């Protein structure tokens, strides 16, 4: 767990290093001479392309950049939470069984694990956002606080990590030995990648609802307002316009929308109601995983391990 405390902020820093400053806001674009453009993208991009070669082009696609960063942040933090908790119970199985012989409370045992791991999660999420914020502009328009969305991003990621910790404890209670944990974690990782609905767009389903990565991606996408970023995408290129009088052809900059129109974007609503539903879902998921963990641990005393 101490390794994860340093690893996740480091991952956040690496995401920031390979990202652009405006990946989450979609409010910045630089022309070829380095001039920062924050408005009138189409006019500025057309002017930027004047006089270039016929195949010159320029694009402003904030959705593609933001969606990738959102997904990677969500998966990194949720997998960190799951991995950190997945060894907690199985490695102490002999100790747990001995203490159960003297009436150790399963509720107290599991909840104490959750309490300690939740404190580590505060540092993980805070450190990751701190390092990421050095390189990436996190000042998106929030749902509850228009000019300050960082608390919403923090709460969303923290609840997602708590839910993933609950999943990790359940995995730790279910696996027969520590040797099996890594294989289960790998399988769970691939499931989250597929079911999160970002890399592989797919309609939400019951399987998606069971993964913390799905809700983390949903919450962050709603805060960032991916549908709006998708609509703001612009693609400009220089085309050759034949002369109607037989004279030399002229060059003209033509801009079109670069919107992807993906169906999965329709579910990301930049509203307080939607974000509260996401938070409630992650809290419910946490309680379900903890309850299942307690049930599994309780059955072990009855010789049903």
Secondary structure, 3 states (H helix, E strand, C coil): CHHHHHHHHHHHHHHHHCCCCCCCCCCCEECCCCCEECCCHHHHHHHHHCCCCCCCEEEECHHHHHHHHHHHHHHHHHHHHHHHHCCCCHHHHHHHHHHHCCCCCHHHHHHHHHHHHHHHHHHHHHHHHHHHHHHCCCCCCCCCCCCCCHHHHHHHHHHHHHHHHHHHHHHHHHCCCHHHHHHHHHHHHHHHHHHCCCCCCCCCCHHHHCCHHHHHHHHHHHHHCHHHHHHCCEEEEEEEECCCCCCCCEEEEEEEECCCCCHHHHHCCCCHHHHHHHHHHHHHHHHHHHHHHHHHHHHHHCCCC
